[in-house]
């Protein structure tokens, strides 16, 4: 009997590239990983045919035996589209379809029918336009569905691909976590509190140990303001909020550097020996990571009771149906989820 992990792969926005990335990976699956797509079988068959890929769909229910990976074969937990889906054409009628795929995968993970979940990109705007007010994205949806107080969004580059980049002198893997996620910039400073930083850094430290096997992870923490506040001359959040929070956590045994100026932290010399960076907001840390490894990075949600990874890109509506979408990030996300699931076992 196979003991390889089962990963639930939600196929994302049906008008985007998620369905075709899914069938591309089915054509050349990862060894030792049993992947179950969560989506509409007809949609997947249609995208495979458009790409000229042979595809054998095996429709199952969660809990049924999932076959080992084989080229051209894809297990599916079926979820029906609410309306026909055309590449590049958003339809709010399918917003509930997208959310149902997430619910099926989450339920399977919580019931033990999957060891983790991987998500293809969804389109936040179409879900909001369909009437799901307050929807902020995968990360927050998973937090609420699992009933946990806090989750942490972290992006990580692929170890081998990143380390092989010509001229790269930094760490083999770059990991960037976020103190705040999808907030307007004007709301960020008020959201950065000592309590938030304590929750986020404890989760980051704990899950670096749990999912990556790091005994005593070293975390570099960005300041909020330019030059990390320049001693209070460019903002006082570092002095009044961030530094006291880090001092209290160091007393608990966490290895924390900072707060450090973000404009120099992301250089090979300062990243040497660092296991992860905590950025204060989305566009402080993620542009650097995506420049360093776009297409070879994955999004990881820390703080959940199971592994969850995703791609480092969006729905790419302009590429949908063209055959030019790159499955590299989804492959990395699956590989990382499988590695995390292996540690969980």
Secondary structure, 3 states (H helix, E strand, C coil): CCCCCEEEEECCCCCCCHHHHHHHHHHCCCCCCEEEEEECHHHHHHHHHHHCCCCEEEEECCCCCCCCCCCCEEEEEECCCCCCCECCECCHHHHHHHHHHHHHHHHHHHHCCCCEEEECCCCHHHHHHCCCCCCCCHHHHHHHHHCCCCCEEEEEECHHHHHCCCCCCCCCCCEEEECCCCCCHHHHHHHCCHHHHHHHHHHHHHHHHHHHCCCCCEEEEECCCHHHHHHHCCCCHHHHHHHHHHHHHHHCCCEEEEEECHHHHCCHHHHCCCCEEEECCHHHHHHHHHHHHCCCEEEEEECCCCEEEEECCCCCCCCCCCCCCCCHHHHHHHHHHHHHHHHHC
